[in-house]
Amino acid sequence: MVGALAVARLCERLGTPFALGGVAWERFVIDPKPGPRPMAEVEGGRRLAETALLAGPGTTTADGTPFCEARMAEHLGTETVLIDVSRGSAGVTAGILAAAAELGCDLGIYVDVGGDVLAHGVEPGLASPLCDAVMLAGVSASTASMPGIGAVFGPGCDGELTATEVLDRIAQLARADGWLGAWGLTPPLADQLEAAARVVPTEASLMAVRCARGETGEARIRGGRRTVILGPVGALTMFFDPVVAVEAGVAPLARAVAGAPDIEEARAALEALSIRTELDYERSRAREGP
């Protein structure tokens, strides 16, 4: 949500109002129940469709854990969109279009922090490919009804793909006529993101903030388990065509999960490619106990 806010503020500077949204799947450290939350397990908010609602400050899981979207709604003083990813890419598409119709949106910009949305599945640091793949597959399908742009905010800043790996994927997109340009996070906007991060917990987006302020060198995140290389590249946002990313094979995991009817089948599709997902990790952690 914090990385998305950076792109939203860019739109605002260009004279375009925005509405922010995200996915009903919190990191395990925030929500210890494995996997995404279906709409049946979301309390509060204004339901728009089976896979979308508008969240307010009081929108939580059934266990009372606030979603990041709820925290951002409180920070901005406006509702945010919450998408249910549990019903696979078709559910994502339906949710996005329902929210766009309600809010009067005519363009979707879909922001991934770090760049693992463009993973091939062989990267040593890849840890959370499932949600990104299902979302990108749903986004690609939604462009038949509403134009969409993909965006990587802070290449390498989540400690999964390296900045070099992300730039390699951007080069592939460029060769396929799918790279749409880049933008750099400014220091004044970095201050706004830092303020948002006091309300919406994030480590990865704050790495981009540090990059925008000129920091270089290694930084540790995720309790020391991951390393981010700080530098000017981490302050960039790369824009791309999501349809080209899927159809040209730059984001092959999205294609692999596109036909899955739900998150479990999508997980199985990646398992068949010998790819371990964040859902596998969360289930393993849950079995270990506190």
Contacts in CASP RR format, 6 or more apart in sequence:
PFRMAT RR
TARGET T0000
AUTHOR 0000-0000-0000
METHOD contacts of the structure
MODEL  1
MVGALAVARLCERLGTPFALGGVAWERFVIDPKPGPRPMAEVEGGRRLAE
TALLAGPGTTTADGTPFCEARMAEHLGTETVLIDVSRGSAGVTAGILAAA
AELGCDLGIYVDVGGDVLAHGVEPGLASPLCDAVMLAGVSASTASMPGIG
AVFGPGCDGELTATEVLDRIAQLARADGWLGAWGLTPPLADQLEAAARVV
PTEASLMAVRCARGETGEARIRGGRRTVILGPVGALTMFFDPVVAVEAGV
APLARAVAGAPDIEEARAALEALSIRTELDYERSRAREGP
1 20 0 8 1.000
1 21 0 8 1.000
1 22 0 8 1.000
1 68 0 8 1.000
1 69 0 8 1.000
1 71 0 8 1.000
1 72 0 8 1.000
1 80 0 8 1.000
1 196 0 8 1.000
1 200 0 8 1.000
1 202 0 8 1.000
2 72 0 8 1.000
2 113 0 8 1.000
2 193 0 8 1.000
2 196 0 8 1.000
2 197 0 8 1.000
2 200 0 8 1.000
2 202 0 8 1.000
2 205 0 8 1.000
2 206 0 8 1.000
3 111 0 8 1.000
3 113 0 8 1.000
3 153 0 8 1.000
3 193 0 8 1.000
3 202 0 8 1.000
3 205 0 8 1.000
3 208 0 8 1.000
4 20 0 8 1.000
4 21 0 8 1.000
4 22 0 8 1.000
4 111 0 8 1.000
4 153 0 8 1.000
5 20 0 8 1.000
5 72 0 8 1.000
5 192 0 8 1.000
5 193 0 8 1.000
5 196 0 8 1.000
6 111 0 8 1.000
6 153 0 8 1.000
6 185 0 8 1.000
6 189 0 8 1.000
6 193 0 8 1.000
6 205 0 8 1.000
6 208 0 8 1.000
6 237 0 8 1.000
7 109 0 8 1.000
7 111 0 8 1.000
7 151 0 8 1.000
7 153 0 8 1.000
7 237 0 8 1.000
8 18 0 8 1.000
8 20 0 8 1.000
9 189 0 8 1.000
9 192 0 8 1.000
10 183 0 8 1.000
10 237 0 8 1.000
11 17 0 8 1.000
11 18 0 8 1.000
11 109 0 8 1.000
12 18 0 8 1.000
19 78 0 8 1.000
19 79 0 8 1.000
19 80 0 8 1.000
19 81 0 8 1.000
19 99 0 8 1.000
19 103 0 8 1.000
19 105 0 8 1.000
20 69 0 8 1.000
20 72 0 8 1.000
20 76 0 8 1.000
20 80 0 8 1.000
20 81 0 8 1.000
21 69 0 8 1.000
21 72 0 8 1.000
21 80 0 8 1.000
21 81 0 8 1.000
21 82 0 8 1.000
21 83 0 8 1.000
21 99 0 8 1.000
22 68 0 8 1.000
22 69 0 8 1.000
22 80 0 8 1.000
22 81 0 8 1.000
22 82 0 8 1.000
22 83 0 8 1.000
23 36 0 8 1.000
23 82 0 8 1.000
23 83 0 8 1.000
23 85 0 8 1.000
23 131 0 8 1.000
23 135 0 8 1.000
24 36 0 8 1.000
24 37 0 8 1.000
24 38 0 8 1.000
24 39 0 8 1.000
24 42 0 8 1.000
24 67 0 8 1.000
24 69 0 8 1.000
24 82 0 8 1.000
24 83 0 8 1.000
24 84 0 8 1.000
24 85 0 8 1.000
24 86 0 8 1.000
25 35 0 8 1.000
25 36 0 8 1.000
25 37 0 8 1.000
25 85 0 8 1.000
25 131 0 8 1.000
26 37 0 8 1.000
26 61 0 8 1.000
26 65 0 8 1.000
26 67 0 8 1.000
26 68 0 8 1.000
28 34 0 8 1.000
28 281 0 8 1.000
28 282 0 8 1.000
28 285 0 8 1.000
28 286 0 8 1.000
30 65 0 8 1.000
30 68 0 8 1.000
30 201 0 8 1.000
31 37 0 8 1.000
31 61 0 8 1.000
31 63 0 8 1.000
31 65 0 8 1.000
32 285 0 8 1.000
32 286 0 8 1.000
33 61 0 8 1.000
33 63 0 8 1.000
33 286 0 8 1.000
34 279 0 8 1.000
34 282 0 8 1.000
34 283 0 8 1.000
34 285 0 8 1.000
34 286 0 8 1.000
35 86 0 8 1.000
35 263 0 8 1.000
35 278 0 8 1.000
35 279 0 8 1.000
35 282 0 8 1.000
35 283 0 8 1.000
36 84 0 8 1.000
36 85 0 8 1.000
36 86 0 8 1.000
36 131 0 8 1.000
36 263 0 8 1.000
37 61 0 8 1.000
37 62 0 8 1.000
37 84 0 8 1.000
37 86 0 8 1.000
38 84 0 8 1.000
38 86 0 8 1.000
38 87 0 8 1.000
39 47 0 8 1.000
39 50 0 8 1.000
39 51 0 8 1.000
39 53 0 8 1.000
39 84 0 8 1.000
41 61 0 8 1.000
41 62 0 8 1.000
42 53 0 8 1.000
42 59 0 8 1.000
42 60 0 8 1.000
42 61 0 8 1.000
42 62 0 8 1.000
42 67 0 8 1.000
42 82 0 8 1.000
42 84 0 8 1.000
43 58 0 8 1.000
43 59 0 8 1.000
43 60 0 8 1.000
43 61 0 8 1.000
43 62 0 8 1.000
43 64 0 8 1.000
44 53 0 8 1.000
44 55 0 8 1.000
44 56 0 8 1.000
44 58 0 8 1.000
44 59 0 8 1.000
44 60 0 8 1.000
45 53 0 8 1.000
45 54 0 8 1.000
45 55 0 8 1.000
45 56 0 8 1.000
45 58 0 8 1.000
45 59 0 8 1.000
45 79 0 8 1.000
45 82 0 8 1.000
46 53 0 8 1.000
46 54 0 8 1.000
46 79 0 8 1.000
47 53 0 8 1.000
48 54 0 8 1.000
48 95 0 8 1.000
48 98 0 8 1.000
48 99 0 8 1.000
48 102 0 8 1.000
49 94 0 8 1.000
49 95 0 8 1.000
49 98 0 8 1.000
49 99 0 8 1.000
50 84 0 8 1.000
50 87 0 8 1.000
50 91 0 8 1.000
50 94 0 8 1.000
50 95 0 8 1.000
51 83 0 8 1.000
51 84 0 8 1.000
51 85 0 8 1.000
51 87 0 8 1.000
51 91 0 8 1.000
51 92 0 8 1.000
51 94 0 8 1.000
51 95 0 8 1.000
51 98 0 8 1.000
52 81 0 8 1.000
52 82 0 8 1.000
52 83 0 8 1.000
52 84 0 8 1.000
52 94 0 8 1.000
52 95 0 8 1.000
52 96 0 8 1.000
52 98 0 8 1.000
52 99 0 8 1.000
53 59 0 8 1.000
53 81 0 8 1.000
53 82 0 8 1.000
54 79 0 8 1.000
54 80 0 8 1.000
54 81 0 8 1.000
54 82 0 8 1.000
54 99 0 8 1.000
54 102 0 8 1.000
55 67 0 8 1.000
55 69 0 8 1.000
55 70 0 8 1.000
55 73 0 8 1.000
55 79 0 8 1.000
55 80 0 8 1.000
55 81 0 8 1.000
55 82 0 8 1.000
56 69 0 8 1.000
56 70 0 8 1.000
56 73 0 8 1.000
56 74 0 8 1.000
56 79 0 8 1.000
56 80 0 8 1.000
57 66 0 8 1.000
57 70 0 8 1.000
57 71 0 8 1.000
57 73 0 8 1.000
57 74 0 8 1.000
57 77 0 8 1.000
58 66 0 8 1.000
58 70 0 8 1.000
58 74 0 8 1.000
59 66 0 8 1.000
59 67 0 8 1.000
59 69 0 8 1.000
59 70 0 8 1.000
59 73 0 8 1.000
59 82 0 8 1.000
60 66 0 8 1.000
60 67 0 8 1.000
60 70 0 8 1.000
61 67 0 8 1.000
67 82 0 8 1.000
68 200 0 8 1.000
68 201 0 8 1.000
69 80 0 8 1.000
69 81 0 8 1.000
69 82 0 8 1.000
70 80 0 8 1.000
71 199 0 8 1.000
71 200 0 8 1.000
72 80 0 8 1.000
72 196 0 8 1.000
72 199 0 8 1.000
72 200 0 8 1.000
73 79 0 8 1.000
73 80 0 8 1.000
74 199 0 8 1.000
75 196 0 8 1.000
75 199 0 8 1.000
75 200 0 8 1.000
81 99 0 8 1.000
81 103 0 8 1.000
83 92 0 8 1.000
83 95 0 8 1.000
83 96 0 8 1.000
83 99 0 8 1.000
83 135 0 8 1.000
84 91 0 8 1.000
84 95 0 8 1.000
85 91 0 8 1.000
85 92 0 8 1.000
85 131 0 8 1.000
85 134 0 8 1.000
85 135 0 8 1.000
85 263 0 8 1.000
86 262 0 8 1.000
86 263 0 8 1.000
87 261 0 8 1.000
87 262 0 8 1.000
87 263 0 8 1.000
88 134 0 8 1.000
88 137 0 8 1.000
88 138 0 8 1.000
88 257 0 8 1.000
88 260 0 8 1.000
88 261 0 8 1.000
88 262 0 8 1.000
88 263 0 8 1.000
88 265 0 8 1.000
88 266 0 8 1.000
89 134 0 8 1.000
89 135 0 8 1.000
89 137 0 8 1.000
89 138 0 8 1.000
89 141 0 8 1.000
89 254 0 8 1.000
89 257 0 8 1.000
89 258 0 8 1.000
89 259 0 8 1.000
89 260 0 8 1.000
89 266 0 8 1.000
90 138 0 8 1.000
90 141 0 8 1.000
90 259 0 8 1.000
90 261 0 8 1.000
91 138 0 8 1.000
92 134 0 8 1.000
92 135 0 8 1.000
92 137 0 8 1.000
92 138 0 8 1.000
92 139 0 8 1.000
92 142 0 8 1.000
93 138 0 8 1.000
93 139 0 8 1.000
93 141 0 8 1.000
93 142 0 8 1.000
96 108 0 8 1.000
96 138 0 8 1.000
96 139 0 8 1.000
96 142 0 8 1.000
96 146 0 8 1.000
97 142 0 8 1.000
97 145 0 8 1.000
97 146 0 8 1.000
99 105 0 8 1.000
100 106 0 8 1.000
100 108 0 8 1.000
100 146 0 8 1.000
105 146 0 8 1.000
106 146 0 8 1.000
106 147 0 8 1.000
107 146 0 8 1.000
107 147 0 8 1.000
107 148 0 8 1.000
107 149 0 8 1.000
108 146 0 8 1.000
108 147 0 8 1.000
108 148 0 8 1.000
108 149 0 8 1.000
109 148 0 8 1.000
109 149 0 8 1.000
109 150 0 8 1.000
109 151 0 8 1.000
109 239 0 8 1.000
110 135 0 8 1.000
110 136 0 8 1.000
110 139 0 8 1.000
110 148 0 8 1.000
110 149 0 8 1.000
110 150 0 8 1.000
110 151 0 8 1.000
110 242 0 8 1.000
111 150 0 8 1.000
111 151 0 8 1.000
111 152 0 8 1.000
111 153 0 8 1.000
111 237 0 8 1.000
112 118 0 8 1.000
112 132 0 8 1.000
112 150 0 8 1.000
112 151 0 8 1.000
112 152 0 8 1.000
112 153 0 8 1.000
113 152 0 8 1.000
113 153 0 8 1.000
113 154 0 8 1.000
113 157 0 8 1.000
113 158 0 8 1.000
113 202 0 8 1.000
113 204 0 8 1.000
113 205 0 8 1.000
113 208 0 8 1.000
114 152 0 8 1.000
114 153 0 8 1.000
114 154 0 8 1.000
114 155 0 8 1.000
114 156 0 8 1.000
114 157 0 8 1.000
114 158 0 8 1.000
114 159 0 8 1.000
114 160 0 8 1.000
114 161 0 8 1.000
114 166 0 8 1.000
114 204 0 8 1.000
115 152 0 8 1.000
115 154 0 8 1.000
115 155 0 8 1.000
115 156 0 8 1.000
115 158 0 8 1.000
115 160 0 8 1.000
115 161 0 8 1.000
115 166 0 8 1.000
115 169 0 8 1.000
116 123 0 8 1.000
116 126 0 8 1.000
116 127 0 8 1.000
116 128 0 8 1.000
116 129 0 8 1.000
116 132 0 8 1.000
116 158 0 8 1.000
116 160 0 8 1.000
116 161 0 8 1.000
117 132 0 8 1.000
117 133 0 8 1.000
117 135 0 8 1.000
117 136 0 8 1.000
117 152 0 8 1.000
117 251 0 8 1.000
117 254 0 8 1.000
118 152 0 8 1.000
118 161 0 8 1.000
118 166 0 8 1.000
118 169 0 8 1.000
118 170 0 8 1.000
118 173 0 8 1.000
118 245 0 8 1.000
118 250 0 8 1.000
118 251 0 8 1.000
119 126 0 8 1.000
119 129 0 8 1.000
119 132 0 8 1.000
119 160 0 8 1.000
119 161 0 8 1.000
119 251 0 8 1.000
119 253 0 8 1.000
120 252 0 8 1.000
120 253 0 8 1.000
121 129 0 8 1.000
121 252 0 8 1.000
121 253 0 8 1.000
121 273 0 8 1.000
121 275 0 8 1.000
123 160 0 8 1.000
123 161 0 8 1.000
123 162 0 8 1.000
123 165 0 8 1.000
125 159 0 8 1.000
125 160 0 8 1.000
125 161 0 8 1.000
125 226 0 8 1.000
126 160 0 8 1.000
126 161 0 8 1.000
126 275 0 8 1.000
127 160 0 8 1.000
127 278 0 8 1.000
127 281 0 8 1.000
128 160 0 8 1.000
128 277 0 8 1.000
128 278 0 8 1.000
129 253 0 8 1.000
129 270 0 8 1.000
129 275 0 8 1.000
129 277 0 8 1.000
129 278 0 8 1.000
130 257 0 8 1.000
130 263 0 8 1.000
130 266 0 8 1.000
130 267 0 8 1.000
130 270 0 8 1.000
130 277 0 8 1.000
130 278 0 8 1.000
130 279 0 8 1.000
131 278 0 8 1.000
132 253 0 8 1.000
132 254 0 8 1.000
133 251 0 8 1.000
133 253 0 8 1.000
133 254 0 8 1.000
133 256 0 8 1.000
133 257 0 8 1.000
133 266 0 8 1.000
133 270 0 8 1.000
134 254 0 8 1.000
134 257 0 8 1.000
134 260 0 8 1.000
134 263 0 8 1.000
134 266 0 8 1.000
136 242 0 8 1.000
136 245 0 8 1.000
136 246 0 8 1.000
136 251 0 8 1.000
136 253 0 8 1.000
136 254 0 8 1.000
137 246 0 8 1.000
137 254 0 8 1.000
137 255 0 8 1.000
137 257 0 8 1.000
137 258 0 8 1.000
137 259 0 8 1.000
138 254 0 8 1.000
138 258 0 8 1.000
139 148 0 8 1.000
139 150 0 8 1.000
139 242 0 8 1.000
140 242 0 8 1.000
140 243 0 8 1.000
140 245 0 8 1.000
140 246 0 8 1.000
140 247 0 8 1.000
140 254 0 8 1.000
140 258 0 8 1.000
141 258 0 8 1.000
142 148 0 8 1.000
143 242 0 8 1.000
143 243 0 8 1.000
148 242 0 8 1.000
149 180 0 8 1.000
149 239 0 8 1.000
149 240 0 8 1.000
149 241 0 8 1.000
149 242 0 8 1.000
150 239 0 8 1.000
150 240 0 8 1.000
150 241 0 8 1.000
150 242 0 8 1.000
150 245 0 8 1.000
151 237 0 8 1.000
151 238 0 8 1.000
151 239 0 8 1.000
151 240 0 8 1.000
152 166 0 8 1.000
152 170 0 8 1.000
152 237 0 8 1.000
152 238 0 8 1.000
152 240 0 8 1.000
153 205 0 8 1.000
153 208 0 8 1.000
153 237 0 8 1.000
154 185 0 8 1.000
154 204 0 8 1.000
154 205 0 8 1.000
154 207 0 8 1.000
154 208 0 8 1.000
154 211 0 8 1.000
154 233 0 8 1.000
154 234 0 8 1.000
154 235 0 8 1.000
154 236 0 8 1.000
154 237 0 8 1.000
155 161 0 8 1.000
155 163 0 8 1.000
155 166 0 8 1.000
155 167 0 8 1.000
155 170 0 8 1.000
155 233 0 8 1.000
155 234 0 8 1.000
155 236 0 8 1.000
155 238 0 8 1.000
156 162 0 8 1.000
156 163 0 8 1.000
156 165 0 8 1.000
156 166 0 8 1.000
156 207 0 8 1.000
156 228 0 8 1.000
156 229 0 8 1.000
156 233 0 8 1.000
156 234 0 8 1.000
157 204 0 8 1.000
157 205 0 8 1.000
157 207 0 8 1.000
157 208 0 8 1.000
157 211 0 8 1.000
157 228 0 8 1.000
157 234 0 8 1.000
158 204 0 8 1.000
158 207 0 8 1.000
158 221 0 8 1.000
158 226 0 8 1.000
158 228 0 8 1.000
159 204 0 8 1.000
159 221 0 8 1.000
159 222 0 8 1.000
159 226 0 8 1.000
159 227 0 8 1.000
159 228 0 8 1.000
160 226 0 8 1.000
161 169 0 8 1.000
162 229 0 8 1.000
163 229 0 8 1.000
163 233 0 8 1.000
163 234 0 8 1.000
166 238 0 8 1.000
167 233 0 8 1.000
169 250 0 8 1.000
169 251 0 8 1.000
170 179 0 8 1.000
170 238 0 8 1.000
170 240 0 8 1.000
172 248 0 8 1.000
172 250 0 8 1.000
173 179 0 8 1.000
173 240 0 8 1.000
173 241 0 8 1.000
173 244 0 8 1.000
173 245 0 8 1.000
173 248 0 8 1.000
173 250 0 8 1.000
176 244 0 8 1.000
176 248 0 8 1.000
176 250 0 8 1.000
177 241 0 8 1.000
177 244 0 8 1.000
178 240 0 8 1.000
178 241 0 8 1.000
178 244 0 8 1.000
178 245 0 8 1.000
178 248 0 8 1.000
179 238 0 8 1.000
179 239 0 8 1.000
179 240 0 8 1.000
179 241 0 8 1.000
180 239 0 8 1.000
180 240 0 8 1.000
180 241 0 8 1.000
181 238 0 8 1.000
181 239 0 8 1.000
182 236 0 8 1.000
182 237 0 8 1.000
182 238 0 8 1.000
182 239 0 8 1.000
183 236 0 8 1.000
183 237 0 8 1.000
183 239 0 8 1.000
184 212 0 8 1.000
184 235 0 8 1.000
184 236 0 8 1.000
184 237 0 8 1.000
185 193 0 8 1.000
185 208 0 8 1.000
185 209 0 8 1.000
185 211 0 8 1.000
185 212 0 8 1.000
185 235 0 8 1.000
185 236 0 8 1.000
185 237 0 8 1.000
186 212 0 8 1.000
187 212 0 8 1.000
187 213 0 8 1.000
189 212 0 8 1.000
190 208 0 8 1.000
190 209 0 8 1.000
190 212 0 8 1.000
190 213 0 8 1.000
190 235 0 8 1.000
193 205 0 8 1.000
193 206 0 8 1.000
193 208 0 8 1.000
193 209 0 8 1.000
194 206 0 8 1.000
194 209 0 8 1.000
197 205 0 8 1.000
197 206 0 8 1.000
197 209 0 8 1.000
203 221 0 8 1.000
203 222 0 8 1.000
204 221 0 8 1.000
204 228 0 8 1.000
207 219 0 8 1.000
207 221 0 8 1.000
207 228 0 8 1.000
207 230 0 8 1.000
207 234 0 8 1.000
208 234 0 8 1.000
208 235 0 8 1.000
210 219 0 8 1.000
210 230 0 8 1.000
211 230 0 8 1.000
211 231 0 8 1.000
211 232 0 8 1.000
211 233 0 8 1.000
211 234 0 8 1.000
211 235 0 8 1.000
212 235 0 8 1.000
214 230 0 8 1.000
214 231 0 8 1.000
214 232 0 8 1.000
214 235 0 8 1.000
215 230 0 8 1.000
215 231 0 8 1.000
216 230 0 8 1.000
216 231 0 8 1.000
217 229 0 8 1.000
217 230 0 8 1.000
217 231 0 8 1.000
218 227 0 8 1.000
218 228 0 8 1.000
218 229 0 8 1.000
218 230 0 8 1.000
219 227 0 8 1.000
219 228 0 8 1.000
219 229 0 8 1.000
219 230 0 8 1.000
220 226 0 8 1.000
220 227 0 8 1.000
220 228 0 8 1.000
221 227 0 8 1.000
221 228 0 8 1.000
242 251 0 8 1.000
244 250 0 8 1.000
245 251 0 8 1.000
245 254 0 8 1.000
246 254 0 8 1.000
246 255 0 8 1.000
246 258 0 8 1.000
247 255 0 8 1.000
249 255 0 8 1.000
253 270 0 8 1.000
253 273 0 8 1.000
253 275 0 8 1.000
256 269 0 8 1.000
256 270 0 8 1.000
256 273 0 8 1.000
257 266 0 8 1.000
257 269 0 8 1.000
257 270 0 8 1.000
259 265 0 8 1.000
259 269 0 8 1.000
260 266 0 8 1.000
260 268 0 8 1.000
260 269 0 8 1.000
263 279 0 8 1.000
267 277 0 8 1.000
267 279 0 8 1.000
267 280 0 8 1.000
270 277 0 8 1.000
271 277 0 8 1.000
271 280 0 8 1.000
END
